[in-house]
Amino acid sequence: MNEPQTNLHGAGRIGAAVTDSVTITFDGRAISAVTGEPLIAALLAAGVRVLRHMPRTGEARGGYCLVGRCSDCMVVVSGTPNVRACVTPVADGMIVETQHGLGSWSGSPL
Amino acid sequence: MSDRVQLAVVGSGPSGLGAAIAAAAAGARVVLFDENGEAGGQLRYRSRPFEGSGSDVTGPELAVSLTGQAIAAGVDIRTDCRVWGAFQGRALGVECDGASIVIEAERILFATGSVDRSQPFPGGSLPGVFTARAVQILLNVHLMRPGRRFALIADRPLATELARDIELSDGEVVITLPASMPGVVAHGNGGVERLTANGSTYDVDVIVIAAGRLPDAGLALMAECAAGYSPALGGFVPRVDDWMETTVTGIFAAGDCVGACDADVALAEGAFAGISVAGSLGLVRQTRRAEARAAYLKAAGNRAGALSNVASSFDQIDRVSTGATAE
C-alpha cells in the first residue's frame, strides 16, 4: 500500500457540503465521493495527484484533458487496469489503485 | 431504438443541438447521440462562451435551453452513448448501456467537436498541468478545485473567463502568460510546485494550458470523408461543400469538427446544416435551404471562406496497400 498523498497544493471541493455520497478506496484508503461524479473528481478532492506511473520512465501522471482522450488518468479499478478516471463514474465500494506501467489483467478472463 | 434512423447527429454541443432542432422542426426524424451524461458539449462548462460578443448568457443556461427546444421538436436524445465507428453505407457503431449495436442512417451529421490542443513544454507532463477545458469541467461541473494557486497560459477572452471561474472557486491566479508561452518550464516532485518564465519563478499548484482547440474529426475520417489541413481552422478537417455536406454523399458535418469556432458560430452553422439535411431529404424547398445559407453566412463572417479553402493536398486517405515495399 502506498503512503497517502498529501494535499499541500490546496485541492478541494467548492461550496456547499456534500450530502449525497458514496465511499471508494484508493490504494487501501477510504475516500468519500459524490454520487455520480467521475473518479478523478473524488481523487483530486481527496488530495491525490498521481494516478499512474509511465511504463518505461516511471514518471507520474495525474490527468490532463478530462474528456477521455489523453490516457493520462488511467487507474486500476477492481483489478482491471487502464480505466479512465475522468469518464468513469464512482460507485459505492469501488476499489481503485494507482496503475504502475501497463498494468496486468490477472483477475480477468482475458 | 430502431436500427434504421433518418438522421443521426453525433455530438450534442451547440452545432449538434442546433442541427437537430432545425432538422426536426423541418420534419426529420432525428436521433442525437452524445458520449457524455448530459447534452450541451462545451456549453456545459463554459461560464462565458460569448465573451466579447455582447451576450452574457452562460453556457449551461444555453445548453438547458437548447436541450429543451430539441426535446420539444421531437429529437430523440441519447446521452451516455458512444459512437465508436463509422462504416460504409452510412452505418454507425454505437455503444449504450454496455451493449454495442450498428445503426444505419439515411443521413449522418457529424458535430463531434474538438479537443483542447496539447502544447508540449518542459515539465508539461507533471500532474497539475491541465487543459483549459479540463479545469473548467472540474470547477464548473464537478465543483472541484484541483489546487489553490493557478498559472494561466491563455489569451483573452478565454483567459478572462478562466480567471473568473478560478476566483469564484476560491482559487488564486498567480500569473497569466500568453498562449505562445515563451520559455515556460514547470517544476515539482510528483506534481506541479513551481513555474519559471522570463527569469521569474512563481509558486503554483496548477498550470492551465489554453493553446487552442483541435478539431475532433476521427469519425468523419473513418467514414472516408476527404479531409485537408487548414491552420486557420485548427488542423486536419473534413472538407464540406456550400451545404455542409462532406465528400461522402449523405454525410454532413458542422461546428468545431470542421474547424474550431466560437459557440455562436457553431450554433448558426449547425442550424444551417440541419436545414440543409432536411433539404437533401426533400423535407424543405430549395428556397428555404438558400435562405438558411444566407442567414448562416451573415452569422459566420469569413468562416465560410476558410471552409471552402481547405487545402486539397490530402483529398484521399490512402489505404495501406498490401505488398507495398518500404523505401
Boltz contact constraints between the chains, C-beta under 6 A:
constraints:
  - contact:
      token1: [A, 9]
      token2: [B, 147]
      max_distance: 6.0
  - contact:
      token1: [A, 9]
      token2: [B, 205]
      max_distance: 6.0
  - contact:
      token1: [A, 10]
      token2: [B, 147]
      max_distance: 6.0
  - contact:
      token1: [A, 10]
      token2: [B, 148]
      max_distance: 6.0
  - contact:
      token1: [A, 10]
      token2: [B, 205]
      max_distance: 6.0
  - contact:
      token1: [A, 11]
      token2: [B, 146]
      max_distance: 6.0
  - contact:
      token1: [A, 11]
      token2: [B, 147]
      max_distance: 6.0
  - contact:
      token1: [A, 12]
      token2: [B, 145]
      max_distance: 6.0
  - contact:
      token1: [A, 13]
      token2: [B, 144]
      max_distance: 6.0
  - contact:
      token1: [A, 14]
      token2: [B, 143]
      max_distance: 6.0
  - contact:
      token1: [A, 14]
      token2: [B, 145]
      max_distance: 6.0
  - contact:
      token1: [A, 14]
      token2: [B, 169]
      max_distance: 6.0
  - contact:
      token1: [A, 15]
      token2: [B, 143]
      max_distance: 6.0
  - contact:
      token1: [A, 37]
      token2: [B, 142]
      max_distance: 6.0
  - contact:
      token1: [A, 41]
      token2: [B, 142]
      max_distance: 6.0
  - contact:
      token1: [A, 41]
      token2: [B, 144]
      max_distance: 6.0
  - contact:
      token1: [A, 44]
      token2: [B, 144]
      max_distance: 6.0
  - contact:
      token1: [A, 44]
      token2: [B, 146]
      max_distance: 6.0
  - contact:
      token1: [A, 45]
      token2: [B, 144]
      max_distance: 6.0
  - contact:
      token1: [A, 49]
      token2: [B, 127]
      max_distance: 6.0
  - contact:
      token1: [A, 49]
      token2: [B, 191]
      max_distance: 6.0
  - contact:
      token1: [A, 50]
      token2: [B, 127]
      max_distance: 6.0
  - contact:
      token1: [A, 50]
      token2: [B, 190]
      max_distance: 6.0
  - contact:
      token1: [A, 60]
      token2: [B, 127]
      max_distance: 6.0
  - contact:
      token1: [A, 60]
      token2: [B, 190]
      max_distance: 6.0
  - contact:
      token1: [A, 62]
      token2: [B, 127]
      max_distance: 6.0
  - contact:
      token1: [A, 64]
      token2: [B, 130]
      max_distance: 6.0
  - contact:
      token1: [A, 65]
      token2: [B, 131]
      max_distance: 6.0
  - contact:
      token1: [A, 65]
      token2: [B, 134]
      max_distance: 6.0
  - contact:
      token1: [A, 66]
      token2: [B, 134]
      max_distance: 6.0
  - contact:
      token1: [A, 66]
      token2: [B, 137]
      max_distance: 6.0
  - contact:
      token1: [A, 69]
      token2: [B, 115]
      max_distance: 6.0
